[in-house]
Amino acid sequence: MTDEAERKTARVVVADDQTVVREGIVMLLGLLPGIEVVGAAGDGEEAVRLVSEVAPDVVLMDLRMPRCDGVEATRRIRAEHPGTQVVVLTTYADDESLFPALAAGARGYLTKDAGGDEIVRAVHSVLSGDAGLAPSIQRRLLERLTETEMRPATPPKAPDGLTARETEVLLLIAEGLSNQEIGRRLHVSTATVKTHINNLFAKTGLKDRAQAVRYAYGNGLVRPPAG
């Protein structure tokens, strides 16, 4: 972070649908150096409108809000007002919250247990062109990057109209993973794994996991070990 970015007073809008939480964040920010709160919004629609009116440097964005959630609001703000950066400030640090928010254009991601100093650092980091990520979020991104590098760049094309995710589940079945283990590997619930398995069984006419393993090998999706 540059000294210039540290000295610049950041004009911030806070978006959170819980009044007590929103007012608490605004009060906290008012005590922090280098931060000026220029607006507060109760949902994503209001956040987008405020950005168009006051052109803040940064929006501190909650994710789960009525009318327009934080991911969609982030996408609209970054598309319509590229001069405004978004730092997510949310209770949730799961993959289903994290990755869509970053894909929508958020440059920072903090959980609501972040301290004032951490919020200031994140705000000024995104203003200086860096990412403002909580340490736990950085670790999760590195884990995902490692997992991605260990997998094939593109999964083999499957027959019978299987989707990429169904193919991925099939390959993990062929590895001998249980539903729970597949869920942990893909960072989804066991119920979601079961849905994918039911869909791929319906498309392929398979009856059980043993048939699924034979299907994967028989269609060249998995190669027998050498030797």
C-alpha positions in Angstrom: 0.0 0.0 0.0 1.4 3.4 -0.9 1.7 6.4 1.6 -0.6 8.4 -0.8 -3.3 5.7 -0.5 -3.0 5.7 3.3 -3.3 9.5 3.5 -6.4 9.7 1.2 -9.7 9.9 2.9 -11.9 7.2 1.5 -15.5 8.1 0.9 -17.5 5.0 1.9 -21.1 3.8 1.5 -22.3 1.0 3.9 -24.9 -1.5 2.7 -26.5 -3.8 5.2 -30.1 -4.8 5.7 -30.0 -5.1 9.5 -30.5 -1.6 10.9 -28.6 -2.2 14.2 -25.6 -3.7 12.3 -25.6 -1.0 9.7 -25.7 1.8 12.2 -23.0 0.1 14.3 -20.7 -0.1 11.2 -21.4 3.5 10.4 -20.6 4.5 14.0 -17.4 2.4 14.0 -16.2 3.9 10.6 -16.8 7.4 12.0 -14.1 6.7 14.6 -11.6 5.4 12.1 -8.9 7.5 10.4 -9.0 8.0 6.7 -12.7 7.0 6.4 -15.7 9.3 5.6 -19.1 7.7 5.5 -21.2 9.3 2.8 -24.2 7.1 2.8 -25.9 4.0 4.2 -28.2 1.6 2.3 -30.6 -1.1 3.6 -30.5 -3.3 0.5 -28.7 -3.8 -2.8 -31.1 -1.6 -4.8 -30.5 1.3 -2.5 -26.8 0.7 -2.6 -26.7 1.0 -6.4 -28.8 4.2 -6.2 -26.6 5.7 -3.6 -23.5 5.0 -5.6 -25.0 6.8 -8.6 -25.8 9.8 -6.4 -22.7 10.2 -4.2 -20.0 8.4 -6.2 -18.2 6.9 -3.2 -14.7 5.4 -3.4 -15.8 2.2 -1.7 -18.9 0.3 -0.8 -18.8 -2.0 2.2 -21.3 -4.6 1.0 -23.3 -7.1 2.9 -24.3 -10.2 0.8 -27.7 -11.5 1.9 -30.1 -8.6 1.6 -33.7 -8.3 0.2 -34.7 -7.0 -3.2 -31.2 -7.1 -4.6 -28.5 -9.2 -2.9 -24.9 -8.1 -2.4 -23.5 -10.1 -5.3 -26.0 -8.6 -7.9 -25.5 -5.1 -6.4 -21.7 -5.6 -6.7 -22.0 -6.7 -10.3 -24.2 -3.7 -11.2 -22.0 -1.2 -9.4 -18.8 -2.5 -11.0 -20.4 -2.4 -14.4 -22.1 1.0 -14.1 -19.6 2.8 -11.8 -16.1 1.3 -12.3 -14.6 4.1 -10.2 -16.2 2.6 -7.1 -14.6 -0.4 -5.5 -16.5 -3.0 -3.4 -15.4 -4.7 -0.2 -17.7 -7.4 1.0 -18.4 -7.3 4.8 -20.4 -10.3 5.7 -21.1 -13.0 8.3 -20.4 -15.7 5.7 -17.1 -17.1 4.5 -18.3 -20.2 2.7 -17.4 -20.9 -1.0 -20.9 -20.3 -2.2 -20.7 -16.7 -0.8 -17.0 -16.0 -1.5 -16.5 -16.9 -5.1 -19.6 -15.4 -6.6 -18.9 -12.1 -4.8 -15.3 -12.0 -6.2 -16.5 -13.0 -9.6 -19.0 -10.1 -9.5 -16.1 -7.7 -9.0 -15.5 -7.3 -5.3 -11.9 -6.4 -4.6 -12.1 -7.1 -0.9 -13.8 -9.6 1.4 -14.0 -9.4 5.2 -16.1 -11.1 7.8 -18.0 -9.1 10.4 -15.6 -10.1 13.1 -13.0 -7.9 11.4 -11.5 -5.1 13.6 -11.5 -1.5 12.7 -7.8 -1.5 11.6 -8.5 -4.5 9.3 -11.4 -2.6 7.7 -9.2 0.5 7.1 -6.5 -1.6 5.6 -8.9 -3.4 3.2 -10.5 -0.1 2.1 -7.2 1.6 1.3 -5.8 -1.6 -0.2 -8.6 -1.7 -2.8 -8.1 2.0 -3.5 -4.4 1.4 -4.2 -5.2 -1.4 -6.6 -4.6 -4.3 -4.3 -7.0 -6.9 -2.8 -8.4 -6.3 0.6 -8.9 -9.9 1.9 -9.1 -11.3 5.4 -6.3 -13.8 6.1 -8.8 -16.7 6.3 -10.1 -15.7 2.8 -6.6 -15.6 1.4 -6.0 -19.1 2.7 -9.2 -20.3 1.1 -8.3 -18.8 -2.2 -4.9 -20.5 -2.1 -6.5 -23.8 -1.2 -8.9 -23.5 -4.2 -6.0 -22.6 -6.5 -4.0 -25.7 -5.3 -7.1 -27.9 -5.8 -7.6 -26.5 -9.3 -4.0 -27.1 -10.3 -4.2 -30.7 -9.1 -7.2 -31.4 -11.3 -7.2 -31.7 -15.1 -7.6 -28.4 -16.7 -10.7 -29.6 -18.5 -12.6 -32.7 -17.5 -13.1 -35.3 -20.1 -16.2 -34.9 -22.3 -18.8 -37.3 -21.0 -21.5 -39.1 -23.1 -25.2 -39.1 -22.4 -25.5 -35.4 -21.9 -23.8 -35.3 -18.5 -22.9 -31.8 -17.3 -19.4 -30.9 -16.3 -20.4 -31.1 -12.6 -22.0 -34.5 -13.0 -18.9 -35.7 -14.8 -16.8 -34.4 -11.9 -19.0 -36.3 -9.4 -18.7 -39.5 -11.5 -14.9 -39.3 -11.6 -14.9 -38.9 -7.8 -17.2 -41.9 -7.5 -14.6 -43.8 -9.6 -11.9 -42.7 -7.1 -13.9 -44.5 -4.4 -15.1 -41.4 -2.6 -18.2 -41.4 -0.4 -21.0 -38.8 -0.8 -19.6 -36.9 2.2 -16.1 -37.0 0.8 -17.3 -35.8 -2.6 -19.1 -32.9 -0.8 -16.0 -31.9 1.0 -13.9 -32.1 -2.1 -16.3 -30.0 -4.1 -17.4 -27.7 -1.2 -21.0 -28.5 -1.6 -23.6 -30.2 0.7 -24.2 -34.0 0.7 -27.7 -33.3 -0.5 -26.3 -31.5 -3.6 -24.0 -34.5 -4.2 -27.0 -36.9 -4.1 -28.9 -34.7 -6.5 -26.0 -34.8 -9.0 -25.7 -38.6 -8.6 -29.4 -39.1 -9.1 -29.2 -37.0 -12.3 -26.3 -38.8 -13.7 -27.8 -42.2 -12.9 -31.0 -41.2 -14.6 -29.2 -40.0 -17.8 -26.9 -43.1 -18.0 -29.3 -45.7 -16.8 -26.9 -46.7 -14.1 -28.2 -48.5 -11.0 -25.4 -48.3 -8.5 -21.8 -47.0 -7.8 -20.2 -50.2 -9.1 -21.9 -49.7 -12.5 -20.8 -46.0 -12.3 -17.2 -47.0 -11.9 -17.4 -49.4 -14.9 -19.1 -46.7 -16.9 -16.4 -44.2 -16.2 -13.7 -46.7 -17.3 -15.7 -48.0 -20.2 -16.1 -44.5 -21.6 -12.5 -43.5 -21.2 -13.2 -41.0 -18.5 -10.8 -42.8 -16.2 -7.7 -44.7 -17.3 -6.6 -47.9 -15.6 -3.4 -47.5 -13.6 -0.3 -48.2 -15.6 1.6 -51.5 -15.1 
